[in-house]
Amino acid sequence: MATIIIDGEQKEVADGSAIMDACEDLGVPLGCRAGQCGMCIITIREGMENLEPMNDAEKDLGLDDDQRLACQAIIRSGTVVAAY
């Protein structure tokens, strides 16, 4: 199991799974859920290496190196610490 921690609260998710539902449970608002609106941008504080690389939707939004879309990110394993 992997762990996502946002603003001090945490949820476990299966290795290799999307973090979208866990992030929503942890208070990140989701808009389109398709990577188009940018409402769910999170800042990764620790564990970026535990996420799959950015997909095209994230690249198209021009995110900073420490940002990801909660609706698009996939966690490989381990722990990711983020802030919304």
Buried (B, 14 or more C-beta within 10 A) or exposed (E): EBBBBBEEEBBEBEEEBBBBBBBBEBEBEBEEBEBEBBBBBBBBEEBBEBBEEBBEBBEEBEBEEEBBBBBBBBBBBBBBBBEB
